[in-house]
Amino acid sequence: MTPFSLVYAREAVLPTEATLTRTIRSEDIQTIRDRALAIRGQAVENIHNKQVIDKKRYDQKHRELHFNIGDTVKVFTPPYTIVGKRGEVDYLVRMGPNKNSKVDIVHVSRILPYHDPWFPTIEDPNGQTNSNPIPT
């Protein structure tokens, strides 16, 4: 099945295959319509099958991340602070150190957890990590 056959319901005749004394086939319009519907139906089925396979592969490799408000994260650049959450996969991130810095909506796929290199990461007995173990 080719893109040409999806549009015209027949295979393309290439210049190398064409002859000058070609006979014209008289096909019934209903036959052409039926063939076009069958070809397009097959294309829809192929697209659906490919989408199922793609979703399965995405789900196998997808890593689910959750961040809390106040967490320090990297958004491909210096560390920023999570200030809110919008939906399942979008976070509000303050893009600067000041309280009046710009706040952007950032998709979770662009966010990485930030671990301060000056302080070691300590794991508490509950299994939670604290990347800033400064006693308060």
VOVOFI-851184 format. One record per residue (C-alpha): residue number from 0; residue in three letters; chain; y, x, z negated. Coordinates in steps of 0.1 Angstrom, whole numbers, plus 2048, in hexadecimal, padded with zeros to 3 digits. Example, Ala and Ser with C-alpha at 12.3 -4.5 7.8 and 13.67 -1.06 7.14 Angstrom:
REM VOVOFI-851184
<atom k="0" r="ALA" c="A" py="7D3" px="87B" pz="7B2"/>
<atom k="1" r="SER" c="A" py="7F5" px="889" pz="7B9"/>
END
This chain:
REM VOVOFI-851184
<atom k="0" r="MET" c="A" py="800" px="800" pz="800"/>
<atom k="1" r="THR" c="A" py="821" px="80E" pz="80B"/>
<atom k="2" r="PRO" c="A" py="845" px="803" pz="804"/>
<atom k="3" r="PHE" c="A" py="848" px="7FA" pz="829"/>
<atom k="4" r="SER" c="A" py="82A" px="7E3" pz="826"/>
<atom k="5" r="LEU" c="A" py="839" px="7D2" pz="807"/>
<atom k="6" r="VAL" c="A" py="858" px="7C9" pz="81B"/>
<atom k="7" r="TYR" c="A" py="84A" px="7C2" pz="83E"/>
<atom k="8" r="ALA" c="A" py="826" px="7B7" pz="835"/>
<atom k="9" r="ARG" c="A" py="818" px="7D0" pz="84E"/>
<atom k="10" r="GLU" c="A" py="813" px="7F5" pz="851"/>
<atom k="11" r="ALA" c="A" py="82E" px="809" pz="863"/>
<atom k="12" r="VAL" c="A" py="828" px="816" pz="886"/>
<atom k="13" r="LEU" c="A" py="832" px="83A" pz="887"/>
<atom k="14" r="PRO" c="A" py="842" px="849" pz="8A6"/>
<atom k="15" r="THR" c="A" py="823" px="85E" pz="8AC"/>
<atom k="16" r="GLU" c="A" py="80D" px="83E" pz="8AC"/>
<atom k="17" r="ALA" c="A" py="824" px="829" pz="8C2"/>
<atom k="18" r="THR" c="A" py="81C" px="824" pz="8E6"/>
<atom k="19" r="LEU" c="A" py="834" px="819" pz="901"/>
<atom k="20" r="THR" c="A" py="81B" px="7FE" pz="90E"/>
<atom k="21" r="ARG" c="A" py="814" px="7EF" pz="8ED"/>
<atom k="22" r="THR" c="A" py="807" px="7CC" pz="8EC"/>
<atom k="23" r="ILE" c="A" py="818" px="7B4" pz="8D4"/>
<atom k="24" r="ARG" c="A" py="802" px="7A3" pz="8BC"/>
<atom k="25" r="SER" c="A" py="809" px="77E" pz="8B6"/>
<atom k="26" r="GLU" c="A" py="801" px="778" pz="892"/>
<atom k="27" r="ASP" c="A" py="806" px="757" pz="882"/>
<atom k="28" r="ILE" c="A" py="824" px="756" pz="86B"/>
<atom k="29" r="GLN" c="A" py="80E" px="747" pz="84F"/>
<atom k="30" r="THR" c="A" py="7F7" px="765" pz="852"/>
<atom k="31" r="ILE" c="A" py="813" px="77D" pz="84E"/>
<atom k="32" r="ARG" c="A" py="821" px="76A" pz="830"/>
<atom k="33" r="ASP" c="A" py="7FF" px="769" pz="820"/>
<atom k="34" r="ARG" c="A" py="7FA" px="78E" pz="825"/>
<atom k="35" r="ALA" c="A" py="81D" px="795" pz="817"/>
<atom k="36" r="LEU" c="A" py="816" px="780" pz="7F8"/>
<atom k="37" r="ALA" c="A" py="7F5" px="792" pz="7F3"/>
<atom k="38" r="ILE" c="A" py="804" px="7B4" pz="7F6"/>
<atom k="39" r="ARG" c="A" py="821" px="7AC" pz="7DF"/>
<atom k="40" r="GLY" c="A" py="809" px="79D" pz="7C6"/>
<atom k="41" r="GLN" c="A" py="7F5" px="7BD" pz="7C6"/>
<atom k="42" r="ALA" c="A" py="815" px="7D1" pz="7C1"/>
<atom k="43" r="VAL" c="A" py="81E" px="7BB" pz="7A3"/>
<atom k="44" r="GLU" c="A" py="7FC" px="7C1" pz="794"/>
<atom k="45" r="ASN" c="A" py="7FE" px="7E7" pz="79A"/>
<atom k="46" r="ILE" c="A" py="820" px="7E8" pz="789"/>
<atom k="47" r="HIS" c="A" py="813" px="7D4" pz="76B"/>
<atom k="48" r="ASN" c="A" py="7F5" px="7EC" pz="768"/>
<atom k="49" r="LYS" c="A" py="80B" px="80A" pz="76A"/>
<atom k="50" r="GLN" c="A" py="822" px="7FC" pz="74F"/>
<atom k="51" r="VAL" c="A" py="805" px="7F6" pz="738"/>
<atom k="52" r="ILE" c="A" py="7F9" px="81A" pz="73D"/>
<atom k="53" r="ASP" c="A" py="81D" px="828" pz="737"/>
<atom k="54" r="LYS" c="A" py="821" px="813" pz="717"/>
<atom k="55" r="LYS" c="A" py="800" px="820" pz="70A"/>
<atom k="56" r="ARG" c="A" py="80A" px="844" pz="711"/>
<atom k="57" r="TYR" c="A" py="82C" px="83F" pz="701"/>
<atom k="58" r="ASP" c="A" py="81D" px="830" pz="6E2"/>
<atom k="59" r="GLN" c="A" py="805" px="84D" pz="6DF"/>
<atom k="60" r="LYS" c="A" py="821" px="867" pz="6DF"/>
<atom k="61" r="HIS" c="A" py="83D" px="853" pz="6CE"/>
<atom k="62" r="ARG" c="A" py="847" px="860" pz="6AC"/>
<atom k="63" r="GLU" c="A" py="856" px="846" pz="695"/>
<atom k="64" r="LEU" c="A" py="873" px="853" pz="680"/>
<atom k="65" r="HIS" c="A" py="887" px="841" pz="666"/>
<atom k="66" r="PHE" c="A" py="8A7" px="84E" pz="656"/>
<atom k="67" r="ASN" c="A" py="8BA" px="842" pz="637"/>
<atom k="68" r="ILE" c="A" py="8E0" px="83D" pz="634"/>
<atom k="69" r="GLY" c="A" py="8EF" px="85E" pz="628"/>
<atom k="70" r="ASP" c="A" py="8D4" px="874" pz="638"/>
<atom k="71" r="THR" c="A" py="8E0" px="893" pz="64A"/>
<atom k="72" r="VAL" c="A" py="8D3" px="895" pz="66D"/>
<atom k="73" r="LYS" c="A" py="8D7" px="8A9" pz="68D"/>
<atom k="74" r="VAL" c="A" py="8E1" px="897" pz="6AD"/>
<atom k="75" r="PHE" c="A" py="8DB" px="8B5" pz="6C5"/>
<atom k="76" r="THR" c="A" py="8F8" px="8C7" pz="6B3"/>
<atom k="77" r="PRO" c="A" py="904" px="8CD" pz="68F"/>
<atom k="78" r="PRO" c="A" py="8F9" px="8B8" pz="673"/>
<atom k="79" r="TYR" c="A" py="908" px="895" pz="670"/>
<atom k="80" r="THR" c="A" py="904" px="879" pz="657"/>
<atom k="81" r="ILE" c="A" py="8F2" px="857" pz="65B"/>
<atom k="82" r="VAL" c="A" py="90A" px="83C" pz="650"/>
<atom k="83" r="GLY" c="A" py="8F8" px="81D" pz="65B"/>
<atom k="84" r="LYS" c="A" py="8DB" px="80E" pz="670"/>
<atom k="85" r="ARG" c="A" py="8DD" px="7F6" pz="68D"/>
<atom k="86" r="GLY" c="A" py="8BB" px="7E7" pz="697"/>
<atom k="87" r="GLU" c="A" py="89A" px="7F9" pz="696"/>
<atom k="88" r="VAL" c="A" py="8A4" px="819" pz="6A9"/>
<atom k="89" r="ASP" c="A" py="8CA" px="81D" pz="6A8"/>
<atom k="90" r="TYR" c="A" py="8DD" px="82D" pz="68C"/>
<atom k="91" r="LEU" c="A" py="902" px="830" pz="685"/>
<atom k="92" r="VAL" c="A" py="90A" px="856" pz="682"/>
<atom k="93" r="ARG" c="A" py="92B" px="865" pz="676"/>
<atom k="94" r="MET" c="A" py="932" px="880" pz="68F"/>
<atom k="95" r="GLY" c="A" py="947" px="896" pz="679"/>
<atom k="96" r="PRO" c="A" py="94B" px="8A2" pz="655"/>
<atom k="97" r="ASN" c="A" py="968" px="88B" pz="64C"/>
<atom k="98" r="LYS" c="A" py="966" px="867" pz="641"/>
<atom k="99" r="ASN" c="A" py="97C" px="85D" pz="65E"/>
<atom k="100" r="SER" c="A" py="968" px="86F" pz="678"/>
<atom k="101" r="LYS" c="A" py="95B" px="85C" pz="696"/>
<atom k="102" r="VAL" c="A" py="93C" px="847" pz="691"/>
<atom k="103" r="ASP" c="A" py="923" px="844" pz="6AE"/>
<atom k="104" r="ILE" c="A" py="905" px="82F" pz="6B4"/>
<atom k="105" r="VAL" c="A" py="8E8" px="848" pz="6BA"/>
<atom k="106" r="HIS" c="A" py="8C4" px="840" pz="6C5"/>
<atom k="107" r="VAL" c="A" py="8A9" px="84D" pz="6AE"/>
<atom k="108" r="SER" c="A" py="89B" px="863" pz="6CB"/>
<atom k="109" r="ARG" c="A" py="8BB" px="878" pz="6CA"/>
<atom k="110" r="ILE" c="A" py="8B9" px="87E" pz="6A4"/>
<atom k="111" r="LEU" c="A" py="8A7" px="899" pz="692"/>
<atom k="112" r="PRO" c="A" py="8A5" px="89D" pz="66C"/>
<atom k="113" r="TYR" c="A" py="8BB" px="8B9" pz="65F"/>
<atom k="114" r="HIS" c="A" py="8AF" px="8D2" pz="646"/>
<atom k="115" r="ASP" c="A" py="8CA" px="8E9" pz="637"/>
<atom k="116" r="PRO" c="A" py="8C0" px="90D" pz="63D"/>
<atom k="117" r="TRP" c="A" py="8D1" px="918" pz="61C"/>
<atom k="118" r="PHE" c="A" py="8BB" px="902" pz="606"/>
<atom k="119" r="PRO" c="A" py="895" px="901" pz="607"/>
<atom k="120" r="THR" c="A" py="885" px="8DF" pz="60C"/>
<atom k="121" r="ILE" c="A" py="874" px="8D3" pz="5ED"/>
<atom k="122" r="GLU" c="A" py="85A" px="8B7" pz="5EC"/>
<atom k="123" r="ASP" c="A" py="85A" px="8A1" pz="5CD"/>
<atom k="124" r="PRO" c="A" py="83A" px="891" pz="5BE"/>
<atom k="125" r="ASN" c="A" py="841" px="871" pz="5D1"/>
<atom k="126" r="GLY" c="A" py="83D" px="883" pz="5F3"/>
<atom k="127" r="GLN" c="A" py="862" px="880" pz="5FB"/>
<atom k="128" r="THR" c="A" py="874" px="89F" pz="607"/>
<atom k="129" r="ASN" c="A" py="896" px="8AA" pz="5FA"/>
<atom k="130" r="SER" c="A" py="8A8" px="8C2" pz="611"/>
<atom k="131" r="ASN" c="A" py="8C5" px="8C7" pz="5F9"/>
<atom k="132" r="PRO" c="A" py="8B5" px="8CF" pz="5D7"/>
<atom k="133" r="ILE" c="A" py="8D6" px="8D3" pz="5C4"/>
<atom k="134" r="PRO" c="A" py="8D3" px="8C7" pz="5A0"/>
<atom k="135" r="THR" c="A" py="8EC" px="8AB" pz="598"/>
END
